[in-house]
Amino acid sequence: MASGLATAHHNACSSAGDGHLSLRRMRIDTYHENVAYMHRDCEVYRTEGFKALSKVEVRTNGRSIMATLNVVDNGEFLTCNELGLSNAAFEQLGVPAGQLVTISQADPPQSIQALHRKLAGERLEMRDFQGIISDIAAHRYSKIEMTAFVVATHRDELDREEVYYLTQAMIEAGRRLDWKEHVVVDKHCIGGIPGNRTSMLVVPIVAAYGMVFPKTSSRAITSPSGTADTMEVLAKVELSFEQMTRIVREHHGCLTWGGTAQLSPADDVLISVERPLSLDSPAQMVASILSKKVSAGSTHLVLDIPIGPTAKVRSMPEAQRLRRLFEYVAGRLKLSLDIVITDGRQPIGNGIGPLLEARDVMRVLENDPTAPMDLRQKSLRLAGRLIEFSPDVRGGDGYAIARDILDSGRALAKMKDIIRAQGAHPFDPNQLSLGALTIDVIADRAGVVCGIDNLQLAHIARFAGAPKVPSAGVNLFKKLGDEVQAGDVLYRVHANYPSDLQFARQACDKANGYTLGQASDVPHAFVEF
Amino acid sequence: MASGLATAHHNACSSAGDGHLSLRRMRIDTYHENVAYMHRDCEVYRTEGFKALSKVEVRTNGRSIMATLNVVDNGEFLTCNELGLSNAAFEQLGVPAGQLVTISQADPPQSIQALHRKLAGERLEMRDFQGIISDIAAHRYSKIEMTAFVVATHRDELDREEVYYLTQAMIEAGRRLDWKEHVVVDKHCIGGIPGNRTSMLVVPIVAAYGMVFPKTSSRAITSPSGTADTMEVLAKVELSFEQMTRIVREHHGCLTWGGTAQLSPADDVLISVERPLSLDSPAQMVASILSKKVSAGSTHLVLDIPIGPTAKVRSMPEAQRLRRLFEYVAGRLKLSLDIVITDGRQPIGNGIGPLLEARDVMRVLENDPTAPMDLRQKSLRLAGRLIEFSPDVRGGDGYAIARDILDSGRALAKMKDIIRAQGAHPFDPNQLSLGALTIDVIADRAGVVCGIDNLQLAHIARFAGAPKVPSAGVNLFKKLGDEVQAGDVLYRVHANYPSDLQFARQACDKANGYTLGQASDVPHAFVEF
């Protein structure tokens, strides 16, 4: 059969020649990278002198995309009159299979000259960043070119005005929401602390107070759960922009996934090279976070920078440098910004993983006596700072207002409204179906918990299956300063699959993430809260 | 039919489960990048939590390779019991199709920690470079990671001792030839000058003098012809190492392609990211060139650094900085190095493109009165410097010895021996079948040629089809300092295909690469030759 097919294709080939190829969806998932597939015997391939990994431009009816070329020697995949596209590329081109397309060597994106100037150590202007970022947002950069940009701008390569240019260019490259409100609030944490689901408490508190709070969150990238993953335990989070707008109009707040909004699209593209390199420089962090917030229409932002020995930011001088950069760029963007530097010495809350974190959140909202106090306190303080953005609230009064809203049950009622509006999922915090395979990690001696490694606990929860398996994760029984006896359970790992459990066990055996010592060994946190 | 196939594959799926997959050659050419293809319904895919673009390790019988994962939704390409590999990956794994393989998430290469330290601006040690380079040579780095390494080490990021570490690590990552001779000579040009086929004259002259000169060359990457492309007009250049050794033993010299020798393999991998970025920093140039030469067993090297307004190196201070870096690293490697800074203001010889360059070379060897004098002079001077590596030759006497060898016909006889030994191709310099489609580029006024743009002439020759079409290229009729009248032909472009001719014409129309002015406008070259 194979050879029969090959012959048929060969006959088909000889009749081609006008340079047009028939579009084919290859149904190959290459993630964010556009790949075009062409048969080696394709006449266009031979005459145009393409090579594998050439960058090509695919055009039809005034639409065009850039892609990397892969060359196919197999007539069963593709005839020589066809041009195949990977999933992402096919969707971007946005025309039906079978349509005729043309293909040509892609000119290098115009902004490559500016990239070369940055590689040579020069300072770039606003228009340079606009060119680079609009080319990146339009998928005109290869992974190699994007990596070069990210590395060439990562450490102290950008001055603070260049960081502003980069941020502004990222905003301009996407759509920008306008809520037609004077004050649209948001909060954001720079990340790195497991648990820490404050947004799911701050949104209902502040929305119950009456401020407009259209919160969109990301899913986990390298962490055991993102706010969108945990919220998804309780409600649908993938909503259309129109659905989200309607919910915010009615309830003042929402807790949805922000992935589809085309806000700062260059950021989503760049992350495909930043993530594998674990690059997260101050300049890129500032540009990424502030471009997303301004694009989403926020006017007032509280930003949480946790510091601790295993947090992203490890010293106060580092936190202060980062704060000044955020404040400078926010000022240029006319975004009101209040930065709080918080205690990042350990996870916030008891649970790590979607289901466990959702339980922590609901227990705080329900004023359950078993609710984690650290999560409650931090959320109240963050909510208080947001409430103080109101012109009629005195500095210092926000916390008490937030506490009244939480203690009175109004925050819980607001959360239930939001869950219902987004589409509730069944959930009972007292009847949790956690992963049935468990490991109890035990104290090997008596002492005081004087260190919990955020990174290691996050790794263990991910090995256990979080966030892909929502019922997997880590349940902490002891926190910093707690006294333990030999044999006490420090934490329990939950998994659903034996292989996940085994990976998690290997990670625990290597380093369980807890340090036991004396009360005086607990590191101090010189922060506001 | 398609749905029948899909069903069959679906049935096949349910019987899997031991984690083994059957290897399939996808026959997709992804150039240097290893790609593995897996069906989305594959049980291993689902249980292991892979994602598109995950780095995976494919193992069988103690062999293993790293690859980037693409996810296939199309049962016609791949069943869910199969693992597909791109051409390069399949060859690297080196086992037959159908063999059972296992696949797992790839651990990050061990040396990634060192990469992160360099990204953070730290100085690396020898062992760090050894780790990085051996991982790169083993294809354990993704394109993103390699780009990060190349950009993080490109400008002044490496001090000269680090450049030595990098070079030494690149040597250790491959095989190293040992010719069992006290003196093994080589020459190299850093490139950028069209024509300039001095190696094809220097090798027969110096080999005729009796020195061991196992010259391997590259094919063109971005230029209109490499020495291997031009030599291939005259003889076979893709020889096994054993064939090459035999020829060098018998004739003292050879002129072969160096691509298959596994000398400094990391260099071949890194070029796949350096080339698309046009990155060619001093550190990378020194490490690349010297690692190849030392791996090839050279003990004595003459290195040609041309300078000129459109050469790679554009000023004498820049050339001197580069010279000092080459000399420092060569010293650490115990390689005897003689650097000559030469006239790079214009192409060397009259022809650009394989056939035209081969004619220039043969005319010089045949002492033909129409031979290009600049090519003859430069080759004699380079050969003279190599001959002066002999302990019994006085400094300054090399040129005259080289000239005697050329004028007496001994160089031509040696070249004929080498051509015959490698496998002669039919060639008559006076009966050239040049590309029949031509463009004559004409002087639009009288004047003196005071500028020839190396880069533009190279582009035009490539657009015309060189080196893929050996008979394509550019034939220069006028060189720097020549007087021309309006209507004189400056150069002739040769192409074989109408589309190539059209691209070349567009390039000529945009900029023909020649500047006409007065005799006093010709730039001076303050170089040895």
Interface residues (C-beta under 8 A of the other chain):
Chain A: M26 R27 I28 D29 T30 Y31 H32 E33 V35 Y37 R40 T47 E48 G49 K51 A52 L53 N70 V71 V72 D73 N74 E76 F77 S86 N87 H116 L119 A120 G121 S142 K143 I144 E145 T147 A148 V151 A152 H154 R155 S272 V273 P276 L277 S278 L279 G465 K468 Y497 S499
Chain B: M26 R27 I28 D29 T30 Y31 H32 E33 V35 Y37 R40 T47 E48 G49 K51 A52 L53 N70 V71 V72 D73 N74 E76 F77 S86 N87 H116 L119 A120 G121 S142 K143 I144 E145 T147 A148 V151 A152 H154 R155 S272 V273 P276 L277 S278 L279 K468 Y497 S499
